Amino acid sequence: MMQPKLTALSLFAGAGGLDLGIEQAGYRVIAAIEKDVTAVETLNRNRGRFFPDLGVVHPLDITAVEPRALMNDLGLAAGDLDLLVGGPPCVAFSKSGFHLEYKREGRDPKSSLLDDYLRFLEAFRPAAFLMENVFGLAYRNQSAAFFHRLSSGIRGLGYSLTYEVLNAADYGVPQNRQRLFLIGARDGRPLAHPAPTRWGEHERRMRPRWADQLQPHVTSGEALEGLKTVPEPEDAVNGRYGHLLPDIPPGGNYLFYTEHEGHPEPLFRWRSRYWTFLLKLDPNRPAPTIQGQPGPYVGPFHWENRRLRVPELKRLQGFPGPYEFMGTKRQIQLQIGNSVPPPLGAILATVIRRQMEGDVALSLEKPQQLTLVT
């Protein structure tokens, strides 16, 4: 007997990182809403191969989209959808942005995009939902009002809600990338997040009780080994500080040039810059978080003293090799840096699906061994 197709709607779809994951987990993306023109071009470029049930995507501002009209266009009634996914833009909740008074006071217009997610949750009434955001959204001392409004709205619609900050490196992605994931079910059952499958031997945190079952983190050296790339026009790091990069050891940053680290001719004060300033990959560890909008000296840079190339960015974020990105190098890095790593999305969506199908054995006590086929 043929299994019914599990349907998903993607909000704030970006270049499709999370959507790739949920497709891998057995859901089919039937519609995607995204405002950025270049990201929409990327989605359309990859529809035939990676999103077989997704029609042509047009750039849409979600604030102007009426959920019930879209529901009619898709031939759905409330309750038909299996999964609602999306990550509202995180600028209003990022740690770096809270030095701005209007953000602290909740006057950033992008914070209202959480309400748009709730509008679609209320109208479509999906069986389950998955939301991604920066972990700053859950800060009690900064974003408490935003998070309370969101969680109250979700629970007010009758959904369960559990949330966790997950590090992509703990799930096989060769990148230390922490993000907040909120999941829940329409019938009120609590959903568990997946337990880690990987562990960083260099990390200074309590070792989980299932640590003996875990494999080491995938390092950037392992991830990039054997990857063939060609030089790109943007490879060189020039300007005022570019010449400093070669002397910095792998895994190091501008702190190499401080008195604190014993440099004979210090150029910077201790902790006078962001950690990512002149930050270089360590091939023996996962990559630091890939930045969507890096400045001229913001890493991570390759240990070969150059900028990362597009195939390397894709590999470190967990995108399949054949996945094509549209736009300039800067636009491509923005799309990749803003994406949920597809392998992590696949693990999350699979865990949701299994629990919704009644896999009562699934819990945080048992790691879920899943990988994305690339």
Solvent accessible surface area in square Angstrom, and as a share of the most:
residue,aa,sasa,rsa
1,M,233,1.04
2,M,178,0.80
3,Q,150,0.67
4,P,106,0.67
5,K,119,0.50
6,L,41,0.20
7,T,22,0.13
8,A,0,0.00
9,L,0,0.00
10,S,1,0.01
11,L,1,0.00
12,F,33,0.14
13,A,11,0.09
14,G,24,0.23
15,A,2,0.02
16,G,0,0.00
17,G,2,0.02
18,L,14,0.07
19,D,3,0.02
20,L,9,0.05
21,G,0,0.00
22,I,0,0.00
23,E,18,0.08
24,Q,79,0.35
25,A,5,0.04
26,G,36,0.35
27,Y,5,0.02
28,R,75,0.27
29,V,0,0.00
30,I,32,0.16
31,A,12,0.10
32,A,10,0.07
33,I,4,0.02
34,E,23,0.10
35,K,135,0.57
36,D,62,0.32
37,V,89,0.51
38,T,17,0.10
39,A,4,0.03
40,V,5,0.03
41,E,81,0.36
42,T,0,0.00
43,L,0,0.00
44,N,46,0.24
45,R,139,0.51
46,N,5,0.03
47,R,61,0.22
48,G,74,0.71
49,R,171,0.63
50,F,36,0.15
51,F,0,0.00
52,P,87,0.55
53,D,52,0.27
54,L,9,0.05
55,G,41,0.40
56,V,91,0.52
57,V,7,0.04
58,H,114,0.51
59,P,64,0.40
60,L,77,0.38
61,D,56,0.29
62,I,9,0.04
63,T,74,0.43
64,A,88,0.68
65,V,22,0.13
66,E,89,0.40
67,P,4,0.03
68,R,130,0.47
69,A,51,0.39
70,L,31,0.15
71,M,15,0.07
72,N,114,0.58
73,D,119,0.62
74,L,53,0.26
75,G,68,0.65
76,L,35,0.17
77,A,59,0.46
78,A,61,0.47
79,G,29,0.28
80,D,74,0.38
81,L,1,0.01
82,D,36,0.19
83,L,0,0.00
84,L,0,0.00
85,V,0,0.00
86,G,2,0.02
87,G,19,0.18
88,P,4,0.02
89,P,50,0.32
90,C,45,0.27
91,V,70,0.40
92,A,0,0.00
93,F,0,0.00
94,S,25,0.16
95,K,133,0.57
96,S,67,0.43
97,G,8,0.07
98,F,11,0.04
99,H,133,0.59
100,L,63,0.31
101,E,99,0.44
102,Y,80,0.31
103,K,8,0.03
104,R,124,0.45
105,E,100,0.45
106,G,33,0.32
107,R,139,0.51
108,D,8,0.04
109,P,104,0.65
110,K,89,0.38
111,S,5,0.03
112,S,51,0.33
113,L,24,0.12
114,L,1,0.01
115,D,53,0.28
116,D,12,0.06
117,Y,0,0.00
118,L,25,0.12
119,R,75,0.28
120,F,0,0.00
121,L,0,0.00
122,E,89,0.40
123,A,2,0.02
124,F,1,0.00
125,R,67,0.24
126,P,0,0.00
127,A,20,0.16
128,A,1,0.00
129,F,0,0.00
130,L,0,0.00
131,M,0,0.00
132,E,22,0.10
133,N,1,0.01
134,V,17,0.10
135,F,59,0.25
136,G,3,0.03
137,L,0,0.00
138,A,29,0.23
139,Y,51,0.19
140,R,223,0.81
141,N,128,0.66
142,Q,57,0.25
143,S,0,0.00
144,A,51,0.39
145,A,81,0.63
146,F,9,0.04
147,F,25,0.11
148,H,126,0.56
149,R,102,0.37
150,L,1,0.00
151,S,7,0.05
152,S,52,0.34
153,G,24,0.23
154,I,0,0.00
155,R,124,0.45
156,G,67,0.64
157,L,41,0.20
158,G,45,0.43
159,Y,6,0.02
160,S,15,0.10
161,L,15,0.07
162,T,42,0.24
163,Y,89,0.34
164,E,74,0.33
165,V,64,0.37
166,L,14,0.07
167,N,19,0.10
168,A,0,0.00
169,A,0,0.00
170,D,8,0.04
171,Y,8,0.03
172,G,25,0.24
173,V,0,0.00
174,P,10,0.06
175,Q,0,0.00
176,N,57,0.29
177,R,7,0.03
178,Q,86,0.38
179,R,43,0.16
180,L,1,0.00
181,F,1,0.00
182,L,0,0.00
183,I,1,0.00
184,G,0,0.00
185,A,0,0.00
186,R,80,0.29
187,D,89,0.46
188,G,36,0.35
189,R,85,0.31
190,P,106,0.67
191,L,3,0.02
192,A,25,0.19
193,H,4,0.02
194,P,3,0.02
195,A,2,0.01
196,P,28,0.18
197,T,10,0.06
198,R,51,0.19
199,W,21,0.07
200,G,6,0.06
201,E,138,0.62
202,H,99,0.44
203,E,51,0.23
204,R,244,0.89
205,R,113,0.41
206,M,178,0.79
207,R,132,0.48
208,P,29,0.18
209,R,192,0.70
210,W,36,0.13
211,A,7,0.05
212,D,142,0.74
213,Q,107,0.48
214,L,22,0.11
215,Q,86,0.38
216,P,93,0.59
217,H,14,0.06
218,V,28,0.16
219,T,21,0.12
220,S,0,0.00
221,G,18,0.17
222,E,104,0.47
223,A,11,0.08
224,L,16,0.08
225,E,136,0.61
226,G,67,0.64
227,L,44,0.22
228,K,178,0.75
229,T,37,0.21
230,V,112,0.65
231,P,106,0.67
232,E,32,0.15
233,P,134,0.85
234,E,72,0.32
235,D,19,0.10
236,A,57,0.44
237,V,16,0.09
238,N,106,0.54
239,G,59,0.56
240,R,184,0.67
241,Y,27,0.10
242,G,5,0.05
243,H,132,0.59
244,L,14,0.07
245,L,1,0.01
246,P,76,0.48
247,D,96,0.50
248,I,2,0.01
249,P,63,0.40
250,P,71,0.44
251,G,32,0.31
252,G,18,0.17
253,N,4,0.02
254,Y,3,0.01
255,L,18,0.09
256,F,69,0.29
257,Y,8,0.03
258,T,0,0.00
259,E,136,0.61
260,H,119,0.53
261,E,96,0.43
262,G,61,0.59
263,H,39,0.17
264,P,119,0.75
265,E,128,0.57
266,P,65,0.41
267,L,99,0.49
268,F,18,0.08
269,R,186,0.68
270,W,92,0.32
271,R,187,0.68
272,S,44,0.28
273,R,98,0.36
274,Y,162,0.62
275,W,151,0.53
276,T,27,0.16
277,F,19,0.08
278,L,0,0.00
279,L,3,0.02
280,K,5,0.02
281,L,0,0.00
282,D,31,0.16
283,P,38,0.24
284,N,108,0.56
285,R,110,0.40
286,P,15,0.09
287,A,0,0.00
288,P,32,0.20
289,T,35,0.20
290,I,2,0.01
291,Q,53,0.24
292,G,13,0.12
293,Q,142,0.63
294,P,29,0.18
295,G,29,0.28
296,P,86,0.54
297,Y,30,0.12
298,V,40,0.23
299,G,3,0.03
300,P,11,0.07
301,F,3,0.01
302,H,8,0.04
303,W,67,0.23
304,E,103,0.46
305,N,53,0.27
306,R,25,0.09
307,R,59,0.22
308,L,9,0.04
309,R,30,0.11
310,V,28,0.16
311,P,46,0.29
312,E,7,0.03
313,L,2,0.01
314,K,25,0.10
315,R,94,0.34
316,L,0,0.00
317,Q,0,0.00
318,G,9,0.08
319,F,5,0.02
320,P,6,0.04
321,G,54,0.52
322,P,53,0.33
323,Y,0,0.00
324,E,81,0.36
325,F,24,0.10
326,M,63,0.28
327,G,44,0.42
328,T,83,0.48
329,K,30,0.13
330,R,169,0.62
331,Q,72,0.32
332,I,17,0.09
333,Q,29,0.13
334,L,52,0.26
335,Q,12,0.05
336,I,0,0.00
337,G,4,0.04
338,N,104,0.53
339,S,9,0.06
340,V,10,0.06
341,P,2,0.01
342,P,0,0.00
343,P,18,0.11
344,L,3,0.01
345,G,0,0.00
346,A,4,0.03
347,I,1,0.01
348,L,1,0.00
349,A,0,0.00
350,T,7,0.04
351,V,1,0.01
352,I,0,0.00
353,R,54,0.20
354,R,73,0.27
355,Q,18,0.08
356,M,46,0.20
357,E,110,0.50
358,G,44,0.42
359,D,55,0.28
360,V,144,0.83
361,A,68,0.52
362,L,15,0.08
363,S,43,0.28
364,L,73,0.36
365,E,97,0.43
366,K,94,0.40
367,P,12,0.07
368,Q,7,0.03
369,Q,108,0.48
370,L,45,0.22
371,T,111,0.64
372,L,21,0.10
373,V,119,0.68
374,T,109,0.64
